[in-house]
Amino acid sequence: MKDTHTKSASETLREKAEDLLKKKPVSHSTHQLLNSLDAETLKLIHELEVHQFELELQNEDLLKSRYAAHAAAEKYTALYDLAPSGYFTLSTDGTILELNPSGATMLGKNRPNLKASRFGFFISDDTRPVFNLFLDKVFSNKSKETCEVTFLTKSNLLIYVHLTGIVIENGEKCIVTLVDLTGSMLMDAMRANEKVLLSSENRLQKEVELRTRELVNLNKNIKIELNKRKKSQKKLKQSVYDFKQLYAYLQNIREEERKVIARTVHDNLAQLLSTLKIGLTSFKGNTDKMDFIVHDALDSLLLLVEQSMDAVTSVITELRPIILDRMGLIPALKRLFLSFQKDTGINCDVLIREDSSNVKGKMATVIYRVAQEGLINIRMHSKATYVTLVIINSSLVFSLTMKDNGIGISQEKISSPASFGIIGMKERVEGINGKISFKGIPGRGTTVLLKVPLVK
């Protein structure tokens, strides 16, 4: 048999709250605490949690109702102000609290001046008792009441009006509509207005219901879209993290490969050139000093061997500066800037303010490569004639400030996705938990500031 029992609103609310409570995650510590309680206490806690969810559900329904009521109030206000009939909001003693423009026109005064006035003051003496009785019935019966009275206008002309009143706001106010019955056509207008008003009220009610459903559906769609965006953001963050990990891994492999190639070139080619130089020098010493042709040829060969050795040394330094592994970061940076000054003719000053820590390993390699990339940018883009390097190597942080007197890098180039050198410098520094900043002043040069914490 089918269950014909209809659930009440409270039962439905209870079921929803129970479902939400079931879906609520429980931590391990909370689960252990609950297992230690007796059945009566657990039941009481359960009821309190269910009641809390019921209150949250009721609060959500109340907010939706408030939004719908606000929309309805805005439409009602427009209808109130634009209605052809006079509308008045009266207090229990007949004081005018609010009125529409049509009502002010019927009484022949400005709308602001009519507020706080007694409505009965504008009614003729012979029909004022009718109005007083009408007002009493409106507030006492709490139902719609009607009557007909006469108004004395500003020009001492009597007009006949039909009043309709209904109580609002817990019986403290009432709305009274005025329809001029002076002409016979106004009777038809009154009926037409009542039909329009009734139709407008029905239409307004339907629009409020429709809008409420639309808002509910919109809220659901917004939640779905937010969940999609959260998932997309999570995937994007994971992709960025994976990319940075891959970049750091490739940089480490690159440095290791450079180290192996540099060592191979040093152990083989450099050693062969040294051996060749020694052999040529020895052969030169054993030849006849008067044989100028042989001596000139040997001198040319020795010069060529020395140039080859310099080229090999330059390649080894570019791949992996041996001084960085043998003597440390600070001497390697000094040698780097000295070589830069020799190769480019740009004057360089290196100032060591403090040198109390032994920076080595991956951190030393990253700092060296960042300085190397900075010098490449200066040589290719800055048009500088002078570069300063200030190093502060304390026990807590390593600070490197590189400044030139060139044209100054623009903010657009700093932020440009095509500035691969700057992007690479940032990625390298981020891999050792450091920070790097770039600042350019047009015509006054560029400053690069690198800071790396030495204490985790």
C-alpha positions as CSV (number, residue, x, y, z in Angstrom):
1,M,0.0,0.0,0.0
2,K,1.1,3.5,-0.7
3,D,2.0,5.7,2.2
4,T,-0.5,8.5,2.2
5,H,1.1,10.3,5.1
6,T,2.1,13.9,4.2
7,K,5.2,15.1,5.9
8,S,5.0,18.4,7.7
9,A,7.4,21.3,7.2
10,S,9.1,20.5,10.5
11,E,9.6,16.9,9.5
12,T,11.0,17.8,6.2
13,L,13.4,20.3,7.9
14,R,14.4,17.6,10.4
15,E,15.2,15.2,7.5
16,K,17.4,17.8,5.7
17,A,19.2,18.6,9.0
18,E,19.8,14.9,9.6
19,D,21.2,14.5,6.1
20,L,23.6,17.4,6.5
21,L,24.7,16.0,9.9
22,K,25.5,12.7,8.2
23,K,27.6,14.4,5.6
24,K,29.5,16.5,8.2
25,P,33.1,15.1,8.5
26,V,34.2,13.9,12.0
27,S,37.9,14.1,13.1
28,H,39.6,11.1,14.7
29,S,39.9,12.9,18.1
30,T,36.2,13.8,18.0
31,H,35.2,10.2,17.1
32,Q,37.2,8.9,20.1
33,L,35.6,11.5,22.4
34,L,32.1,10.5,21.2
35,N,32.8,6.8,21.8
36,S,33.7,7.6,25.4
37,L,30.3,9.2,26.2
38,D,27.1,7.5,27.4
39,A,24.1,7.0,25.2
40,E,22.0,9.7,26.8
41,T,24.8,12.3,26.3
42,L,25.3,11.2,22.7
43,K,21.6,11.6,22.0
44,L,21.6,15.1,23.5
45,I,24.7,16.1,21.4
46,H,23.0,14.7,18.3
47,E,19.8,16.7,19.0
48,L,21.9,19.9,19.5
49,E,23.7,19.4,16.2
50,V,20.5,18.6,14.3
51,H,18.9,21.7,15.8
52,Q,21.9,23.8,14.7
53,F,21.6,22.6,11.1
54,E,17.8,23.3,11.3
55,L,18.5,26.9,12.3
56,E,21.0,27.3,9.5
57,L,18.5,26.0,7.0
58,Q,15.8,28.3,8.3
59,N,18.1,31.2,8.2
60,E,18.9,30.4,4.5
61,D,15.1,30.3,3.7
62,L,14.7,33.6,5.6
63,L,17.3,35.3,3.5
64,K,15.7,34.1,0.3
65,S,12.3,35.4,1.5
66,R,13.9,38.7,2.4
67,Y,15.4,39.1,-1.1
68,A,12.0,38.3,-2.7
69,A,10.2,40.7,-0.4
70,H,12.7,43.5,-1.2
71,A,12.1,43.0,-5.0
72,A,8.3,43.0,-4.4
73,A,8.6,46.2,-2.3
74,E,10.4,48.0,-5.1
75,K,7.7,47.1,-7.6
76,Y,5.0,48.0,-5.1
77,T,6.6,51.5,-4.6
78,A,6.6,52.1,-8.3
79,L,3.0,51.1,-8.5
80,Y,2.1,53.2,-5.5
81,D,3.7,56.4,-6.9
82,L,2.4,56.0,-10.5
83,A,-1.1,55.0,-9.7
84,P,-3.8,57.4,-11.0
85,S,-5.8,57.1,-7.8
86,G,-4.8,58.8,-4.6
87,Y,-3.0,56.6,-2.1
88,F,-2.5,57.5,1.6
89,T,-0.8,55.8,4.5
90,L,-2.5,56.8,7.7
91,S,-1.8,56.1,11.4
92,T,-4.5,55.1,13.9
93,D,-5.4,58.7,14.6
94,G,-5.7,59.6,10.9
95,T,-2.3,61.3,10.5
96,I,-0.9,61.2,7.0
97,L,2.4,59.2,7.0
98,E,2.8,58.8,3.3
99,L,1.0,59.6,0.1
100,N,1.4,59.4,-3.7
101,P,1.5,62.3,-6.1
102,S,-2.1,61.7,-7.2
103,G,-3.3,62.0,-3.7
104,A,-1.4,65.3,-3.2
105,T,-3.0,66.6,-6.5
106,M,-6.5,65.7,-5.2
107,L,-6.0,67.7,-2.0
108,G,-4.5,70.6,-3.9
109,K,-1.2,70.9,-1.9
110,N,2.5,69.9,-2.3
111,R,3.2,66.4,-1.3
112,P,5.9,67.2,1.4
113,N,3.6,69.7,3.0
114,L,0.8,67.1,3.5
115,K,2.9,64.7,5.6
116,A,2.1,64.8,9.3
117,S,-1.2,66.5,8.6
118,R,-4.5,65.2,9.8
119,F,-6.4,63.5,6.9
120,G,-9.8,64.5,8.5
121,F,-8.9,68.2,8.2
122,F,-9.7,68.1,4.5
123,I,-13.0,66.4,4.9
124,S,-16.2,68.5,5.1
125,D,-17.8,68.8,8.5
126,D,-21.0,66.9,7.5
127,T,-19.1,63.8,6.3
128,R,-16.3,63.8,8.9
129,P,-18.2,61.5,11.3
130,V,-18.5,59.0,8.4
131,F,-14.8,59.1,7.9
132,N,-14.1,58.7,11.6
133,L,-16.4,55.6,11.7
134,F,-14.7,54.3,8.6
135,L,-11.3,54.7,10.2
136,D,-12.3,52.9,13.4
137,K,-13.7,50.0,11.4
138,V,-10.5,49.6,9.4
139,F,-8.4,49.3,12.5
140,S,-10.8,47.3,14.6
141,N,-12.1,44.8,12.0
142,K,-8.8,44.3,10.3
143,S,-10.6,44.0,7.0
144,K,-11.2,46.2,3.9
145,E,-13.8,49.0,4.5
146,T,-15.3,51.6,2.2
147,C,-17.1,54.9,2.5
148,E,-18.0,58.0,0.6
149,V,-17.2,61.5,1.8
150,T,-16.8,65.0,0.4
151,F,-13.6,67.1,0.3
152,L,-13.3,70.8,0.5
153,T,-10.6,71.9,-1.9
154,K,-8.3,74.9,-1.7
155,S,-10.7,76.8,-4.0
156,N,-13.7,76.0,-1.7
157,L,-15.0,73.5,-4.2
158,L,-16.6,70.2,-3.0
159,I,-15.5,66.9,-4.6
160,Y,-17.1,63.6,-3.8
161,V,-14.6,60.7,-3.2
162,H,-14.8,57.0,-2.6
163,L,-12.5,55.8,0.2
164,T,-11.2,52.2,0.4
165,G,-9.1,51.3,3.4
166,I,-7.2,48.2,4.6
167,V,-4.9,47.8,7.6
168,I,-1.2,47.0,7.2
169,E,1.9,46.4,9.4
170,N,0.5,44.6,12.4
171,G,-2.5,47.0,12.6
172,E,-0.5,50.1,13.2
173,K,-1.1,51.7,9.8
174,C,-3.6,51.5,7.0
175,I,-3.7,52.3,3.3
176,V,-6.6,54.4,2.0
177,T,-7.3,54.9,-1.7
178,L,-9.2,57.9,-3.0
179,V,-11.4,57.9,-6.1
180,D,-13.0,61.1,-7.3
181,L,-16.8,60.5,-7.9
182,T,-17.6,64.0,-8.9
183,G,-18.2,63.0,-12.5
184,S,-20.1,59.9,-13.6
185,M,-17.1,58.8,-15.6
186,L,-15.0,58.5,-12.5
187,M,-17.2,55.7,-11.3
188,D,-16.1,53.6,-14.2
189,A,-12.6,54.7,-13.6
190,M,-12.8,53.5,-10.0
191,R,-13.9,50.1,-11.1
192,A,-11.3,50.0,-13.8
193,N,-8.6,51.0,-11.3
194,E,-9.7,48.3,-8.9
195,K,-9.5,45.7,-11.7
196,V,-6.1,47.1,-12.7
197,L,-4.9,47.0,-9.1
198,L,-6.1,43.4,-8.6
199,S,-4.5,42.4,-11.9
200,S,-1.3,44.2,-11.0
201,E,-1.3,42.5,-7.6
202,N,-1.8,39.1,-9.2
203,R,0.9,39.8,-11.8
204,L,3.2,41.1,-9.1
205,Q,2.7,38.0,-7.1
206,K,3.5,35.8,-10.1
207,E,6.6,37.8,-10.9
208,V,7.8,37.5,-7.3
209,E,7.3,33.8,-7.4
210,L,9.0,33.5,-10.8
211,R,11.9,35.7,-9.7
212,T,12.3,33.7,-6.6
213,R,12.6,30.5,-8.6
214,E,15.1,32.2,-11.0
215,L,17.2,33.3,-8.0
216,V,17.2,29.8,-6.6
217,N,18.3,28.4,-9.9
218,L,20.9,31.1,-10.4
219,N,22.3,30.4,-6.9
220,K,22.7,26.7,-7.8
221,N,24.4,27.6,-11.1
222,I,26.8,30.0,-9.3
223,K,27.8,27.3,-6.9
224,I,28.4,24.9,-9.7
225,E,30.5,27.5,-11.5
226,L,32.5,28.3,-8.4
227,N,33.2,24.6,-7.8
228,K,34.4,24.3,-11.5
229,R,36.7,27.4,-11.0
230,K,38.1,26.1,-7.8
231,K,39.0,22.8,-9.5
232,S,40.5,24.7,-12.4
233,Q,42.6,26.8,-10.1
234,K,43.8,23.8,-8.2
235,K,44.8,22.1,-11.5
236,L,46.6,25.3,-12.6
237,K,48.5,25.6,-9.3
238,Q,49.5,22.0,-9.6
239,S,50.7,22.5,-13.2
240,V,52.7,25.6,-12.1
241,Y,54.3,23.6,-9.3
242,D,55.1,20.7,-11.6
243,F,56.7,23.1,-14.1
244,K,58.9,24.7,-11.4
245,Q,60.0,21.3,-10.2
246,L,60.8,20.3,-13.7
247,Y,62.7,23.6,-14.3
248,A,64.7,23.1,-11.2
249,Y,65.5,19.5,-12.1
250,L,66.6,20.5,-15.6
251,Q,68.8,23.2,-14.2
252,N,70.5,20.8,-11.9
253,I,71.1,18.3,-14.7
254,R,72.4,21.2,-16.9
255,E,74.9,22.2,-14.2
256,E,76.0,18.6,-13.7
257,E,76.5,18.2,-17.4
258,R,78.5,21.4,-17.6
259,K,80.7,20.3,-14.8
260,V,81.3,16.9,-16.5
261,I,82.1,18.6,-19.9
262,A,84.4,21.2,-18.2
263,R,86.2,18.5,-16.3
264,T,86.6,16.4,-19.5
265,V,87.9,19.4,-21.5
266,H,90.3,20.3,-18.7
267,D,91.6,16.7,-18.2
268,N,92.0,16.0,-21.9
269,L,92.2,19.0,-24.3
270,A,93.9,21.4,-21.8
271,Q,96.4,18.7,-20.7
272,L,97.2,17.9,-24.4
273,L,97.8,21.6,-25.1
274,S,100.0,21.9,-22.1
275,T,102.0,18.9,-23.2
276,L,102.3,20.3,-26.7
277,K,103.5,23.7,-25.3
278,I,106.2,21.9,-23.2
279,G,107.3,19.9,-26.2
280,L,107.5,22.9,-28.5
281,T,109.5,24.8,-25.9
282,S,111.9,21.9,-25.4
283,F,112.3,21.5,-29.2
284,K,113.0,25.2,-29.5
285,G,115.7,25.0,-26.9
286,N,117.4,22.2,-28.8
287,T,117.5,23.9,-32.2
288,D,120.2,26.0,-33.6
289,K,119.7,29.6,-32.4
290,M,120.9,30.9,-35.7
291,D,118.1,29.0,-37.5
292,F,115.8,32.0,-37.5
293,I,113.2,30.4,-39.8
294,V,112.7,27.4,-37.4
295,H,112.6,29.7,-34.4
296,D,110.0,32.0,-35.9
297,A,107.9,29.0,-36.9
298,L,108.2,27.6,-33.3
299,D,107.3,31.0,-31.8
300,S,104.2,31.2,-34.0
301,L,103.2,27.7,-33.0
302,L,103.8,28.5,-29.3
303,L,101.6,31.6,-29.6
304,L,98.9,29.6,-31.3
305,V,99.1,27.0,-28.5
306,E,98.8,29.7,-25.8
307,Q,95.8,31.3,-27.6
308,S,94.2,27.8,-27.8
309,M,94.8,27.3,-24.1
310,D,93.2,30.7,-23.3
311,A,90.2,29.7,-25.4
312,V,89.9,26.3,-23.7
313,T,90.2,28.0,-20.3
314,S,87.5,30.5,-21.3
315,V,85.2,27.6,-22.4
316,I,85.9,25.7,-19.1
317,T,85.1,28.9,-17.1
318,E,81.9,29.4,-19.1
319,L,80.8,25.9,-18.6
320,R,81.7,25.6,-14.9
321,P,84.1,28.1,-13.2
322,I,86.7,25.9,-11.5
323,I,87.4,28.7,-9.0
324,L,83.8,28.4,-7.8
325,D,84.5,24.8,-6.6
326,R,88.1,25.4,-5.5
327,M,88.0,28.8,-3.8
328,G,84.3,29.6,-3.2
329,L,81.7,32.0,-4.3
330,I,83.2,35.4,-3.5
331,P,86.5,34.8,-5.4
332,A,84.5,33.4,-8.3
333,L,82.4,36.6,-8.4
334,K,85.5,38.8,-8.3
335,R,87.1,36.8,-11.2
336,L,83.8,37.0,-13.1
337,F,83.6,40.8,-12.9
338,L,87.3,41.1,-13.6
339,S,86.9,39.1,-16.8
340,F,83.8,41.1,-17.8
341,Q,85.8,44.3,-17.4
342,K,88.6,43.0,-19.5
343,D,86.3,41.7,-22.3
344,T,84.0,44.7,-22.5
345,G,86.0,47.7,-21.3
346,I,83.2,48.5,-18.8
347,N,84.7,49.5,-15.5
348,C,83.6,47.3,-12.5
349,D,83.9,47.8,-8.8
350,V,83.3,44.9,-6.4
351,L,82.7,45.9,-2.7
352,I,82.6,43.2,0.0
353,R,80.8,44.7,3.0
354,E,80.8,41.4,5.0
355,D,82.0,37.9,4.3
356,S,81.2,35.6,7.3
357,S,79.5,32.6,5.7
358,N,80.7,29.9,3.4
359,V,78.0,29.8,0.7
360,K,78.5,26.7,-1.5
361,G,76.7,24.0,-3.4
362,K,73.5,24.7,-5.3
363,M,73.1,28.1,-3.6
364,A,76.5,29.3,-4.7
365,T,75.9,28.0,-8.3
366,V,72.6,29.9,-8.5
367,I,74.0,33.1,-7.2
368,Y,76.9,32.9,-9.6
369,R,74.6,32.2,-12.6
370,V,72.3,35.1,-11.7
371,A,75.3,37.5,-11.6
372,Q,76.5,36.0,-14.9
373,E,73.1,36.6,-16.5
374,G,73.0,40.1,-15.1
375,L,76.3,40.9,-16.7
376,I,75.1,39.5,-20.0
377,N,72.1,41.8,-19.9
378,I,74.3,44.8,-19.1
379,R,76.6,44.0,-22.0
380,M,73.8,43.5,-24.5
381,H,71.2,46.1,-23.5
382,S,72.3,48.7,-20.9
383,K,74.8,50.8,-22.8
384,A,76.5,51.3,-19.4
385,T,80.1,52.4,-18.8
386,Y,80.3,51.5,-15.1
387,V,79.0,48.7,-12.9
388,T,79.2,48.2,-9.1
389,L,78.7,45.0,-7.2
390,V,78.0,45.2,-3.4
391,I,78.1,41.9,-1.5
392,I,76.9,41.4,2.1
393,N,77.5,37.8,3.2
394,S,76.3,37.7,6.8
395,S,75.5,34.7,8.9
396,L,71.8,35.1,8.2
397,V,71.4,36.3,4.7
398,F,73.5,36.7,1.5
399,S,72.8,40.0,-0.3
400,L,74.0,40.9,-3.8
401,T,73.3,44.4,-5.3
402,M,74.4,44.9,-8.9
403,K,73.9,48.5,-10.3
404,D,74.9,50.0,-13.6
405,N,74.7,53.6,-15.1
406,G,73.0,52.6,-18.3
407,I,69.7,53.6,-19.9
408,G,67.6,51.8,-17.3
409,I,65.3,48.9,-17.9
410,S,61.6,49.7,-18.2
411,Q,58.8,48.1,-16.2
412,E,57.3,46.7,-19.4
413,K,60.5,44.7,-20.1
414,I,60.7,43.6,-16.5
415,S,57.1,42.2,-16.7
416,S,57.3,41.0,-20.3
417,P,56.8,37.3,-20.9
418,A,59.5,37.5,-23.6
419,S,62.2,38.6,-21.1
420,F,63.5,35.0,-20.7
421,G,66.7,36.1,-19.0
422,I,64.8,37.8,-16.2
423,I,62.3,34.9,-16.0
424,G,65.2,32.4,-15.7
425,M,66.8,34.5,-12.9
426,K,63.6,34.6,-10.9
427,E,63.0,30.9,-11.3
428,R,66.6,30.1,-10.2
429,V,66.4,32.3,-7.1
430,E,63.0,31.0,-6.2
431,G,64.5,27.5,-6.2
432,I,66.7,28.4,-3.3
433,N,64.0,30.3,-1.4
434,G,65.5,33.7,-2.3
435,K,64.1,36.9,-3.6
436,I,65.2,39.1,-6.5
437,S,64.0,42.5,-7.7
438,F,64.7,44.7,-10.7
439,K,64.4,48.5,-10.8
440,G,65.2,50.8,-13.7
441,I,65.4,54.6,-13.8
442,P,65.4,56.1,-17.3
443,G,68.8,57.5,-18.1
444,R,70.2,56.5,-14.6
445,G,70.7,52.8,-14.9
446,T,69.3,49.5,-13.5
447,T,69.6,48.0,-10.0
448,V,69.3,44.2,-9.4
449,L,68.9,43.2,-5.7
450,L,69.3,39.5,-4.7
451,K,68.7,38.2,-1.2
452,V,69.0,34.6,-0.1
453,P,68.3,33.5,3.5
454,L,71.1,31.3,4.9
455,V,69.1,30.0,7.9
456,K,66.0,27.9,7.3
